[in-house]
Amino acid sequence: MGTKRSAKSHAWNQRQNKDIYVREARARSLRSRSVFKLEQIDQKERLFRPGFNVLDLGAAPGGWSQYAASKVRDSGQVIALDRLEIDPIPGVKVILGDFLDSPVVAELNDILSKITLHLVISDMAPNLTGIKDVDQPAMGNLVTMSATFASQHLSEQGVFVAKFFEGAEAQNVKKTVARLFSEVRVRKPDASRPKSAENYIVARRPIKVGI
Ligand SMILES: C[S@@+](CC[C@H](N)C(=O)[O-])C[C@H]1O[C@@H](n2cnc3c(N)ncnc32)[C@H](O)[C@@H]1O
């Protein structure tokens, strides 16, 4: 058992050392390799502008928030939420809590009621069990909850970007997001490992029902 686990972690270490994005993140003292996924989606989609207010869901350790803060500059604001602690980042307001907890959502509602929200980015993923029938619905639920929340809070031209998993739940996820937003695209940035089921949905202009 121990040998199997150490062989697995040896393989993981080897893959990390070979990975150009891991090396680049280390060289530039970035907090995560994930930041390159956001950067590549941004290069295609032009997500950020100086002065934008951004909500980063599932932000720890803070790579995406660092990138967002550098893009929105001093005139914008980044709010970063995670159930794990995030070391302070200049220009980023950190909220510690679970996005699926009502008091945390109430705190977010309160903050967002005072600003115009331009962009919601979510790299959230549930704790994976390795059992597809458990992981896929859990991921689907996170995307549905965050897309619904984003559509209620974003400005008219607002954009929602979220990680999801291709697989059994993907059609439902895409349908739900398409009901909430006027324009929906899927992106697989080069930095996302080809074998990984992850993909990113980019949705624009929330459909405000009853307005
Ligand atoms: C892949 S990491 C995010 C990496 C981040 N984008 C970066 O560049 O540093 C996913 C994060 O989602 C968080 N997460 C997952 N489910 C969550 C939830 N329900 N509420 C808050 N955070 C959650 C995890 O704690 C984890 O830190």
Ligand as a Chemical Component Dictionary entry (heavy atoms), coordinates in Angstrom:
data_LIG
# 
_chem_comp.id                   LIG 
_chem_comp.type                 NON-POLYMER 
_chem_comp.pdbx_formal_charge   0 
_chem_comp.three_letter_code    LIG 
# 
loop_
_chem_comp_atom.comp_id 
_chem_comp_atom.atom_id 
_chem_comp_atom.alt_atom_id 
_chem_comp_atom.type_symbol 
_chem_comp_atom.charge 
_chem_comp_atom.model_Cartn_x 
_chem_comp_atom.model_Cartn_y 
_chem_comp_atom.model_Cartn_z 
_chem_comp_atom.pdbx_ordinal 
LIG C1  C1  C 0  -8.287  24.650 -8.202 1  
LIG S1  S1  S 1  -8.431  25.505 -6.707 2  
LIG C2  C2  C 0  -8.434  27.186 -7.208 3  
LIG C3  C3  C 0  -7.094  27.699 -7.651 4  
LIG C4  C4  C 0  -7.119  29.196 -7.895 5  
LIG N1  N1  N 0  -7.890  29.542 -9.080 6  
LIG C5  C5  C 0  -5.722  29.767 -8.062 7  
LIG O1  O1  O 0  -5.362  30.157 -9.173 8  
LIG O2  O2  O -1 -4.994  29.848 -7.079 9  
LIG C6  C6  C 0  -10.125 25.246 -6.291 10 
LIG C7  C7  C 0  -10.545 25.909 -4.989 11 
LIG O3  O3  O 0  -11.963 25.837 -4.891 12 
LIG C8  C8  C 0  -12.283 25.835 -3.508 13 
LIG N2  N2  N 0  -13.668 25.424 -3.324 14 
LIG C9  C9  C 0  -14.261 24.301 -3.776 15 
LIG N3  N3  N 0  -15.547 24.258 -3.380 16 
LIG C10 C10 C 0  -15.765 25.398 -2.689 17 
LIG C11 C11 C 0  -16.901 25.944 -2.006 18 
LIG N4  N4  N 0  -18.062 25.281 -1.987 19 
LIG N5  N5  N 0  -16.791 27.140 -1.410 20 
LIG C12 C12 C 0  -15.601 27.803 -1.426 21 
LIG N6  N6  N 0  -14.490 27.342 -2.029 22 
LIG C13 C13 C 0  -14.578 26.158 -2.645 23 
LIG C14 C14 C 0  -11.255 24.879 -2.929 24 
LIG O4  O4  O 0  -11.107 25.086 -1.554 25 
LIG C15 C15 C 0  -9.999  25.218 -3.730 26 
LIG O5  O5  O 0  -9.177  26.107 -3.034 27 
# 
loop_
_chem_comp_bond.comp_id 
_chem_comp_bond.atom_id_1 
_chem_comp_bond.atom_id_2 
_chem_comp_bond.value_order 
_chem_comp_bond.pdbx_ordinal 
LIG C1  S1  SING 1  
LIG S1  C2  SING 2  
LIG S1  C6  SING 3  
LIG C2  C3  SING 4  
LIG C3  C4  SING 5  
LIG C4  N1  SING 6  
LIG C4  C5  SING 7  
LIG C5  O1  DOUB 8  
LIG C5  O2  SING 9  
LIG C6  C7  SING 10 
LIG C7  O3  SING 11 
LIG C7  C15 SING 12 
LIG O3  C8  SING 13 
LIG C8  N2  SING 14 
LIG C8  C14 SING 15 
LIG N2  C9  SING 16 
LIG N2  C13 SING 17 
LIG C9  N3  DOUB 18 
LIG N3  C10 SING 19 
LIG C10 C11 SING 20 
LIG C10 C13 DOUB 21 
LIG C11 N4  SING 22 
LIG C11 N5  DOUB 23 
LIG N5  C12 SING 24 
LIG C12 N6  DOUB 25 
LIG N6  C13 SING 26 
LIG C14 O4  SING 27 
LIG C14 C15 SING 28 
LIG C15 O5  SING 29 
# 
